Amino acid sequence: VTAHAVKGVDCTQSRVYILYRFIAYLLAEDLISSMDSSKKRFVAIS
């Protein structure tokens, strides 16, 4: 019973970790694309 409970917690933790990684990836992609567009805008201005 204890081993099963620990396995369940471990499974939940890895699922949460994957979710966090996914969100971080999306935020990073958004940041990079906004940086790229501002860089292009800066190049267009200068």
PyMOL CGO cylinders between C-alpha atoms (Angstrom):
from pymol import cmd
from pymol.cgo import CYLINDER

trace = [
    CYLINDER, 0.00, 0.00, 0.00, 2.79, 2.44, 0.93, 0.3, 1, 1, 1, 1, 1, 1,
    CYLINDER, 2.79, 2.44, 0.93, 4.76, 1.69, -2.24, 0.3, 1, 1, 1, 1, 1, 1,
    CYLINDER, 4.76, 1.69, -2.24, 1.63, 2.24, -4.33, 0.3, 1, 1, 1, 1, 1, 1,
    CYLINDER, 1.63, 2.24, -4.33, 0.95, 5.58, -2.60, 0.3, 1, 1, 1, 1, 1, 1,
    CYLINDER, 0.95, 5.58, -2.60, 4.54, 6.72, -3.20, 0.3, 1, 1, 1, 1, 1, 1,
    CYLINDER, 4.54, 6.72, -3.20, 4.27, 5.68, -6.85, 0.3, 1, 1, 1, 1, 1, 1,
    CYLINDER, 4.27, 5.68, -6.85, 1.07, 7.69, -7.19, 0.3, 1, 1, 1, 1, 1, 1,
    CYLINDER, 1.07, 7.69, -7.19, 2.71, 10.79, -5.70, 0.3, 1, 1, 1, 1, 1, 1,
    CYLINDER, 2.71, 10.79, -5.70, 5.71, 10.34, -7.99, 0.3, 1, 1, 1, 1, 1, 1,
    CYLINDER, 5.71, 10.34, -7.99, 3.41, 10.06, -11.00, 0.3, 1, 1, 1, 1, 1, 1,
    CYLINDER, 3.41, 10.06, -11.00, 1.57, 13.24, -10.01, 0.3, 1, 1, 1, 1, 1, 1,
    CYLINDER, 1.57, 13.24, -10.01, 4.84, 15.11, -9.45, 0.3, 1, 1, 1, 1, 1, 1,
    CYLINDER, 4.84, 15.11, -9.45, 6.17, 14.16, -12.87, 0.3, 1, 1, 1, 1, 1, 1,
    CYLINDER, 6.17, 14.16, -12.87, 2.88, 15.19, -14.48, 0.3, 1, 1, 1, 1, 1, 1,
    CYLINDER, 2.88, 15.19, -14.48, 3.04, 18.58, -12.72, 0.3, 1, 1, 1, 1, 1, 1,
    CYLINDER, 3.04, 18.58, -12.72, 6.71, 18.90, -13.75, 0.3, 1, 1, 1, 1, 1, 1,
    CYLINDER, 6.71, 18.90, -13.75, 5.83, 18.23, -17.40, 0.3, 1, 1, 1, 1, 1, 1,
    CYLINDER, 5.83, 18.23, -17.40, 3.05, 20.82, -17.17, 0.3, 1, 1, 1, 1, 1, 1,
    CYLINDER, 3.05, 20.82, -17.17, 5.43, 23.40, -15.70, 0.3, 1, 1, 1, 1, 1, 1,
    CYLINDER, 5.43, 23.40, -15.70, 8.01, 22.64, -18.40, 0.3, 1, 1, 1, 1, 1, 1,
    CYLINDER, 8.01, 22.64, -18.40, 5.33, 23.07, -21.07, 0.3, 1, 1, 1, 1, 1, 1,
    CYLINDER, 5.33, 23.07, -21.07, 4.20, 26.43, -19.64, 0.3, 1, 1, 1, 1, 1, 1,
    CYLINDER, 4.20, 26.43, -19.64, 7.82, 27.60, -19.31, 0.3, 1, 1, 1, 1, 1, 1,
    CYLINDER, 7.82, 27.60, -19.31, 8.42, 26.56, -22.94, 0.3, 1, 1, 1, 1, 1, 1,
    CYLINDER, 8.42, 26.56, -22.94, 5.37, 28.50, -24.14, 0.3, 1, 1, 1, 1, 1, 1,
    CYLINDER, 5.37, 28.50, -24.14, 6.42, 31.58, -22.16, 0.3, 1, 1, 1, 1, 1, 1,
    CYLINDER, 6.42, 31.58, -22.16, 9.96, 31.33, -23.56, 0.3, 1, 1, 1, 1, 1, 1,
    CYLINDER, 9.96, 31.33, -23.56, 8.64, 30.99, -27.12, 0.3, 1, 1, 1, 1, 1, 1,
    CYLINDER, 8.64, 30.99, -27.12, 6.41, 34.04, -26.58, 0.3, 1, 1, 1, 1, 1, 1,
    CYLINDER, 6.41, 34.04, -26.58, 9.32, 36.02, -25.15, 0.3, 1, 1, 1, 1, 1, 1,
    CYLINDER, 9.32, 36.02, -25.15, 11.63, 35.04, -28.03, 0.3, 1, 1, 1, 1, 1, 1,
    CYLINDER, 11.63, 35.04, -28.03, 9.04, 35.93, -30.67, 0.3, 1, 1, 1, 1, 1, 1,
    CYLINDER, 9.04, 35.93, -30.67, 8.34, 39.31, -29.03, 0.3, 1, 1, 1, 1, 1, 1,
    CYLINDER, 8.34, 39.31, -29.03, 12.09, 39.95, -28.81, 0.3, 1, 1, 1, 1, 1, 1,
    CYLINDER, 12.09, 39.95, -28.81, 12.43, 39.05, -32.49, 0.3, 1, 1, 1, 1, 1, 1,
    CYLINDER, 12.43, 39.05, -32.49, 9.62, 41.41, -33.51, 0.3, 1, 1, 1, 1, 1, 1,
    CYLINDER, 9.62, 41.41, -33.51, 11.04, 44.26, -31.42, 0.3, 1, 1, 1, 1, 1, 1,
    CYLINDER, 11.04, 44.26, -31.42, 14.47, 43.58, -32.93, 0.3, 1, 1, 1, 1, 1, 1,
    CYLINDER, 14.47, 43.58, -32.93, 12.96, 43.82, -36.42, 0.3, 1, 1, 1, 1, 1, 1,
    CYLINDER, 12.96, 43.82, -36.42, 11.16, 47.00, -35.39, 0.3, 1, 1, 1, 1, 1, 1,
    CYLINDER, 11.16, 47.00, -35.39, 14.44, 48.43, -34.08, 0.3, 1, 1, 1, 1, 1, 1,
    CYLINDER, 14.44, 48.43, -34.08, 16.20, 47.55, -37.34, 0.3, 1, 1, 1, 1, 1, 1,
    CYLINDER, 16.20, 47.55, -37.34, 13.33, 49.16, -39.31, 0.3, 1, 1, 1, 1, 1, 1,
    CYLINDER, 13.33, 49.16, -39.31, 13.62, 52.35, -37.22, 0.3, 1, 1, 1, 1, 1, 1,
    CYLINDER, 13.62, 52.35, -37.22, 17.41, 52.58, -37.64, 0.3, 1, 1, 1, 1, 1, 1,
]
cmd.load_cgo(trace, "trace")
